[in-house]
Amino acid sequence: MTKPKKPAPRILTVKDAFYLTPHMIRVVFQGPELASVYAGCAGANCKIFVPEIGQTRADFEACFVDGPAPVKRTYTVRSFDPDTLEMVIDFVAHGDEGPASAWAMRAETGSFLGFAGPSEVKIKEFYADWYLVAADMSALPVAGAALEAMPRDAKGVAIFEVQSAEDAQDLDVPAGIDVHWLVQANPHKPSTAQEEFMRNMVWPEGVVQTCVAGESGVIKAIRGYFTKERELPRDDVYISGYWKIGLIEDEHQLVKRQEAAAV
Ligand SMILES: Cc1cc2nc3c(=O)[nH]c(=O)nc-3n(C[C@H](O)[C@H](O)[C@H](O)COP(=O)(O)OP(=O)(O)OC[C@H]3O[C@@H](n4cnc5c(N)ncnc54)[C@H](O)[C@@H]3O)c2cc1C
């Protein structure tokens, strides 16, 4: 039986784009193409298809029919308002070597890209005695959305690793969550700061649910700590490598698939 063809990505139009903090660009998309997106998808991931710099909308749309396939990347829906049909995606501005980052750095009203998804949200139920959230800048959107979705009486710890003190964001965090901002100016330098923080903090009693994501090397070390030393049940843990130093996303996804197959 032939596999059903995936629907063509929607082409989204930028309503506004601006630097939220020195290394984070907030892009607001708006339009009727977003009418079928489900409410409550903040924190879910999506695929974006990135136009080449200077490419016309018509030429970009033609790529989905005639090729070559546009560059595809994974991002997070930071927020979605079904009434105004506005969707926000936050992009780390990490320079021109990444097509998605380069696109975001040039995005302005009227810019466009392809969009597929969103998938399901990462944490569907909040049932823990306490929560452990940790993120670098690439995972700030999923962490921010999780913190916003939590019960308002949630307790726990949130650890963020950002490139400068000015990259700290104003997040809607339950009062019982202790928030810590760590600064690591060079994201390409392997960091143990989040893991060390977790190892040194008081680990509360009871069931913990986690929302942890970021650079793959950092995540690998923390995953080992969670599974081998803390023996956290798989179902309580969301932990995921979002990018890897020195690899473009396609290469990183391949490594992830190979590692998953080897388990
Ligand atoms: C489920 C999921 C959700 C994600 N959500 C978001 C999100 O909402 N916002 C977001 O910004 N990112 C998010 N990411 C990460 C994003 O997919 C990667 O950062 C991706 O590599 C960016 O594509 P690019 O074209 O800019 O760079 P690529 O072409 O993939 O990479 C080019 C170079 O840039 C480096 N690089 C990639 N990402 C970063 C970074 N964050 N900081 C410094 N250097 C980097 C690579 O190591 C490589 O050397 C998510 C990833 C996953 C798996």
The ligand as an ORCA input file, in Angstrom:
! r2SCAN-3c Opt
* xyz 0 1
  C      11.263     19.748     19.437
  C      12.168     20.936     19.156
  C      11.711     22.232     19.394
  C      12.543     23.344     19.168
  N      12.060     24.610     19.408
  C      12.858     25.695     19.181
  C      12.350     27.027     19.380
  O      11.165     27.233     19.676
  N      13.195     28.061     19.191
  C      14.520     27.863     18.792
  O      15.246     28.851     18.621
  N      15.007     26.619     18.571
  C      14.204     25.544     18.748
  N      14.682     24.286     18.506
  C      16.080     24.145     18.074
  C      16.248     24.375     16.571
  O      15.534     23.371     15.845
  C      17.753     24.257     16.231
  O      18.466     25.238     16.936
  C      18.028     24.343     14.746
  O      19.309     23.798     14.528
  C      17.992     25.768     14.214
  O      18.144     25.734     12.817
  P      19.108     26.739     12.032
  O      18.764     26.613     10.591
  O      19.068     28.086     12.654
  O      20.578     26.144     12.293
  P      21.238     24.803     11.657
  O      21.433     24.947     10.203
  O      20.485     23.612     12.128
  O      22.663     24.818     12.381
  C      23.717     25.699     11.963
  C      24.752     25.824     13.088
  O      24.169     26.510     14.179
  C      24.315     25.792     15.395
  N      23.108     26.003     16.232
  C      21.870     25.470     16.050
  N      21.019     25.884     17.010
  C      21.735     26.712     17.810
  C      21.424     27.450     18.970
  N      20.183     27.438     19.521
  N      22.386     28.199     19.545
  C      23.643     28.237     19.015
  N      24.013     27.540     17.910
  C      23.069     26.792     17.310
  C      24.489     24.332     14.948
  O      25.222     23.595     15.907
  C      25.232     24.479     13.640
  O      26.629     24.581     13.865
  C      13.872     23.154     18.700
  C      14.324     21.842     18.420
  C      13.481     20.753     18.653
  C      13.983     19.345     18.352
*
